[in-house]
Amino acid sequence: MLDEIRVKPSRDMLFYVLVQLLLYHASTFFIVDTGSGMFFLLLILPLMTAVIAVIYGYRHGIHVLYPLITALLFLTVVWLHFNESACIYLVIYGMIALVAMVLGKILKNVMRMTKKED
């Protein structure tokens, strides 16, 4: 699995990055007060990040830059829609993207192994 880790940017990543950016910014339109803001920061946005990263990891494997790019994408949301106290979520969303991407790759390997057994 370690031999499949990629470092160079790829065109495969562009679609997922654009979807992530769109969802990050579109979700801010649903934030109307502090409670809904916390709901999105603590549940909706991490869930969206994880789902997209699992799909990316399943289809394209592990890419070192993907979690970093995910964190930087959220930086644009913090800069435009939140305040600097939300910067801690950059690290959190980057870690969620990394773990979910690895889980997607593991899921693909497990699925491949179960198909070989059949």
Backbone as CSV, one residue per row, in Angstrom:
resi,resn,N_x,N_y,N_z,CA_x,CA_y,CA_z,C_x,C_y,C_z
1,MET,0.813,-1.183,0.000,0.000,0.000,0.000,0.865,1.258,0.000
2,LEU,2.011,1.225,0.655,2.870,2.393,0.698,3.494,2.715,-0.646
3,ASP,3.611,1.720,-1.514,4.192,1.974,-2.816,3.237,2.723,-3.733
4,GLU,1.984,2.867,-3.322,0.988,3.543,-4.138,0.722,4.973,-3.690
5,ILE,1.503,5.501,-2.774,1.316,6.864,-2.306,1.880,7.825,-3.352
6,ARG,1.038,8.774,-3.761,1.454,9.741,-4.779,1.728,11.092,-4.145
7,VAL,2.650,11.832,-4.750,3.022,13.135,-4.226,2.738,14.234,-5.243
8,LYS,2.937,13.970,-6.523,2.737,14.984,-7.550,1.244,15.258,-7.741
9,PRO,0.884,16.521,-7.981,-0.528,16.840,-8.240,-1.028,16.105,-9.476
10,SER,-2.280,15.715,-9.451,-2.847,14.995,-10.582,-4.154,15.635,-11.006
11,ARG,-4.535,15.355,-12.227,-5.795,15.889,-12.746,-6.987,15.194,-12.101
12,ASP,-6.773,13.984,-11.588,-7.853,13.257,-10.922,-8.380,14.034,-9.721
13,MET,-7.515,14.761,-9.087,-7.860,15.462,-7.861,-8.723,16.700,-8.127
14,LEU,-8.644,17.276,-9.300,-9.299,18.545,-9.588,-10.810,18.490,-9.358
15,PHE,-11.459,17.452,-9.821,-12.905,17.323,-9.644,-13.276,17.308,-8.171
16,TYR,-12.563,16.533,-7.383,-12.864,16.408,-5.952,-12.587,17.717,-5.214
17,VAL,-11.542,18.414,-5.613,-11.217,19.698,-5.001,-12.309,20.720,-5.312
18,LEU,-12.780,20.743,-6.541,-13.836,21.684,-6.911,-15.149,21.372,-6.196
19,VAL,-15.492,20.095,-6.082,-16.701,19.711,-5.353,-16.573,20.110,-3.888
20,GLN,-15.428,19.852,-3.301,-15.183,20.208,-1.904,-15.314,21.716,-1.709
21,LEU,-14.714,22.491,-2.583,-14.778,23.942,-2.483,-16.218,24.433,-2.624
22,LEU,-16.933,23.896,-3.571,-18.332,24.277,-3.776,-19.181,23.955,-2.544
23,LEU,-19.000,22.762,-1.989,-19.782,22.375,-0.820,-19.414,23.196,0.412
24,TYR,-18.156,23.503,0.589,-17.737,24.332,1.718,-18.416,25.702,1.659
25,HIS,-18.372,26.322,0.505,-18.940,27.667,0.382,-20.464,27.640,0.340
26,ALA,-21.043,26.656,-0.322,-22.508,26.585,-0.401,-23.129,26.321,0.963
27,SER,-22.441,25.572,1.796,-22.997,25.256,3.112,-23.107,26.489,4.006
28,THR,-22.300,27.493,3.755,-22.367,28.692,4.595,-23.659,29.467,4.391
29,PHE,-24.361,29.247,3.296,-25.638,29.924,3.072,-26.727,29.407,4.012
30,PHE,-26.519,28.239,4.595,-27.500,27.660,5.508,-27.239,28.015,6.968
31,ILE,-26.166,28.721,7.218,-25.833,29.128,8.584,-26.542,30.449,8.878
32,VAL,-27.447,30.407,9.851,-28.215,31.611,10.172,-27.906,32.163,11.561
33,ASP,-27.394,31.325,12.447,-27.051,31.782,13.793,-25.885,30.942,14.319
34,THR,-25.505,31.186,15.551,-24.367,30.476,16.136,-24.620,28.982,16.247
35,GLY,-25.829,28.600,16.598,-26.155,27.177,16.730,-26.031,26.431,15.411
36,SER,-26.576,27.015,14.350,-26.461,26.355,13.047,-25.019,26.387,12.551
37,GLY,-24.279,27.444,12.902,-22.864,27.498,12.526,-22.067,26.389,13.178
38,MET,-22.308,26.161,14.454,-21.613,25.076,15.158,-22.036,23.709,14.616
39,PHE,-23.313,23.565,14.272,-23.806,22.320,13.690,-23.056,22.009,12.399
40,PHE,-22.883,23.011,11.561,-22.174,22.797,10.302,-20.685,22.555,10.532
41,LEU,-20.062,23.332,11.423,-18.624,23.170,11.667,-18.283,21.830,12.317
42,LEU,-19.170,21.330,13.166,-18.856,20.115,13.924,-19.436,18.840,13.321
43,LEU,-20.426,18.953,12.444,-21.045,17.736,11.918,-21.096,17.695,10.392
44,ILE,-21.719,18.673,9.783,-21.971,18.626,8.339,-20.678,18.725,7.528
45,LEU,-19.865,19.738,7.796,-18.629,19.909,7.020,-17.636,18.761,7.216
46,PRO,-17.429,18.264,8.452,-16.540,17.102,8.581,-17.088,15.859,7.879
47,LEU,-18.402,15.690,7.922,-19.008,14.539,7.247,-18.832,14.640,5.734
48,MET,-19.047,15.833,5.186,-18.834,16.026,3.744,-17.367,15.787,3.378
49,THR,-16.471,16.286,4.206,-15.038,16.089,3.969,-14.687,14.610,3.965
50,ALA,-15.222,13.870,4.931,-14.921,12.444,5.036,-15.477,11.665,3.854
51,VAL,-16.699,11.952,3.467,-17.318,11.213,2.354,-16.546,11.441,1.056
52,ILE,-16.227,12.683,0.777,-15.485,12.981,-0.456,-14.097,12.347,-0.408
53,ALA,-13.440,12.373,0.737,-12.097,11.792,0.855,-12.135,10.270,0.739
54,VAL,-13.156,9.616,1.281,-13.271,8.159,1.132,-13.460,7.804,-0.344
55,ILE,-14.305,8.543,-1.024,-14.517,8.284,-2.455,-13.223,8.514,-3.231
56,TYR,-12.521,9.595,-2.915,-11.253,9.863,-3.590,-10.245,8.750,-3.312
57,GLY,-10.116,8.353,-2.056,-9.174,7.297,-1.703,-9.522,5.972,-2.354
58,TYR,-10.808,5.678,-2.459,-11.248,4.430,-3.082,-10.921,4.433,-4.572
59,ARG,-11.176,5.541,-5.232,-10.988,5.589,-6.685,-9.560,5.861,-7.121
60,HIS,-8.825,6.669,-6.345,-7.514,7.116,-6.822,-6.364,6.804,-5.875
61,GLY,-6.634,6.227,-4.735,-5.560,5.882,-3.817,-5.165,7.043,-2.921
62,ILE,-4.010,6.920,-2.331,-3.528,7.897,-1.364,-2.694,8.952,-2.081
63,HIS,-3.018,10.197,-1.834,-2.278,11.319,-2.396,-1.918,12.255,-1.251
64,VAL,-0.657,12.525,-1.086,-0.164,13.294,0.040,-0.741,14.716,0.064
65,LEU,-0.944,15.309,-1.087,-1.402,16.693,-1.146,-2.895,16.866,-0.868
66,TYR,-3.679,15.817,-1.007,-5.128,15.968,-0.875,-5.557,16.505,0.493
67,PRO,-5.076,15.978,1.615,-5.474,16.560,2.910,-5.022,18.010,3.084
68,LEU,-3.850,18.334,2.574,-3.362,19.704,2.663,-4.244,20.644,1.844
69,ILE,-4.603,20.223,0.650,-5.474,21.033,-0.201,-6.848,21.187,0.442
70,THR,-7.349,20.122,1.066,-8.634,20.204,1.764,-8.581,21.254,2.862
71,ALA,-7.519,21.274,3.620,-7.370,22.274,4.684,-7.280,23.681,4.104
72,LEU,-6.543,23.836,3.028,-6.420,25.155,2.410,-7.736,25.624,1.810
73,LEU,-8.534,24.701,1.309,-9.857,25.074,0.796,-10.725,25.624,1.917
74,PHE,-10.641,25.005,3.082,-11.433,25.500,4.197,-10.918,26.853,4.674
75,LEU,-9.649,27.132,4.456,-9.107,28.435,4.816,-9.840,29.552,4.076
76,THR,-10.218,29.315,2.831,-10.972,30.329,2.088,-12.333,30.575,2.744
77,VAL,-12.941,29.525,3.278,-14.232,29.671,3.956,-14.051,30.448,5.252
78,VAL,-13.000,30.142,6.004,-12.726,30.855,7.250,-12.502,32.335,6.958
79,TRP,-11.752,32.603,5.933,-11.421,33.982,5.592,-12.654,34.771,5.149
80,LEU,-13.558,34.136,4.401,-14.721,34.841,3.868,-15.932,34.841,4.800
81,HIS,-16.141,33.759,5.547,-17.409,33.604,6.251,-17.302,33.502,7.769
82,PHE,-16.159,33.117,8.298,-16.013,32.936,9.734,-14.961,33.909,10.261
83,ASN,-14.529,33.701,11.486,-13.429,34.493,12.020,-12.245,33.573,12.313
84,GLU,-11.171,34.149,12.811,-9.938,33.376,12.992,-10.046,32.263,14.013
85,SER,-11.084,32.278,14.851,-11.244,31.191,15.824,-11.575,29.860,15.134
86,ALA,-12.028,29.914,13.900,-12.347,28.692,13.153,-11.116,28.085,12.483
87,CYS,-9.961,28.696,12.634,-8.742,28.181,11.995,-8.325,26.809,12.527
88,ILE,-8.711,26.457,13.728,-8.379,25.128,14.267,-8.988,24.030,13.410
89,TYR,-10.094,24.342,12.759,-10.752,23.348,11.915,-9.951,23.031,10.655
90,LEU,-9.005,23.873,10.295,-8.120,23.553,9.168,-7.385,22.250,9.438
91,VAL,-6.820,22.149,10.618,-6.080,20.946,11.003,-7.043,19.763,11.126
92,ILE,-8.187,19.992,11.736,-9.153,18.910,11.943,-9.648,18.362,10.612
93,TYR,-10.026,19.245,9.701,-10.524,18.770,8.403,-9.426,18.114,7.574
94,GLY,-8.201,18.613,7.684,-7.081,17.959,7.002,-6.848,16.557,7.526
95,MET,-6.932,16.379,8.845,-6.770,15.042,9.442,-7.931,14.126,9.060
96,ILE,-9.138,14.664,9.046,-10.298,13.866,8.627,-10.117,13.412,7.187
97,ALA,-9.668,14.309,6.325,-9.450,13.956,4.920,-8.374,12.882,4.780
98,LEU,-7.305,12.983,5.557,-6.232,11.984,5.500,-6.728,10.616,5.940
99,VAL,-7.388,10.560,7.081,-7.881,9.277,7.603,-8.925,8.679,6.662
100,ALA,-9.835,9.500,6.177,-10.885,8.998,5.288,-10.314,8.523,3.950
101,MET,-9.311,9.220,3.441,-8.689,8.809,2.192,-8.007,7.447,2.354
102,VAL,-7.306,7.260,3.460,-6.665,5.971,3.737,-7.721,4.881,3.908
103,LEU,-8.812,5.194,4.586,-9.895,4.216,4.731,-10.496,3.838,3.381
104,GLY,-10.618,4.808,2.481,-11.101,4.514,1.134,-10.176,3.562,0.395
105,LYS,-8.879,3.767,0.530,-7.898,2.876,-0.104,-7.944,1.480,0.513
106,ILE,-8.064,1.428,1.843,-8.180,0.128,2.517,-9.451,-0.585,2.086
107,LEU,-10.539,0.145,1.983,-11.805,-0.439,1.537,-11.676,-1.032,0.134
108,LYS,-10.987,-0.330,-0.738,-10.779,-0.844,-2.096,-9.956,-2.132,-2.071
109,ASN,-8.913,-2.160,-1.248,-8.083,-3.366,-1.148,-8.874,-4.538,-0.574
110,VAL,-9.714,-4.271,0.423,-10.539,-5.331,1.006,-11.542,-5.844,-0.018
111,MET,-12.161,-4.941,-0.744,-13.129,-5.350,-1.773,-12.448,-6.182,-2.858
112,ARG,-11.236,-5.787,-3.222,-10.491,-6.520,-4.242,-10.145,-7.926,-3.746
113,MET,-9.776,-8.026,-2.472,-9.417,-9.333,-1.905,-10.627,-10.245,-1.795
114,THR,-11.786,-9.714,-1.446,-12.984,-10.550,-1.326,-13.444,-11.004,-2.709
115,LYS,-13.243,-10.208,-3.749,-13.598,-10.640,-5.095,-12.698,-11.752,-5.588
116,LYS,-11.420,-11.727,-5.190,-10.489,-12.779,-5.588,-10.848,-14.101,-4.934
117,GLU,-11.400,-14.043,-3.719,-11.764,-15.271,-3.017,-12.982,-15.937,-3.628
118,ASP,-13.840,-15.156,-4.277,-15.065,-15.727,-4.871,-14.788,-16.455,-6.128
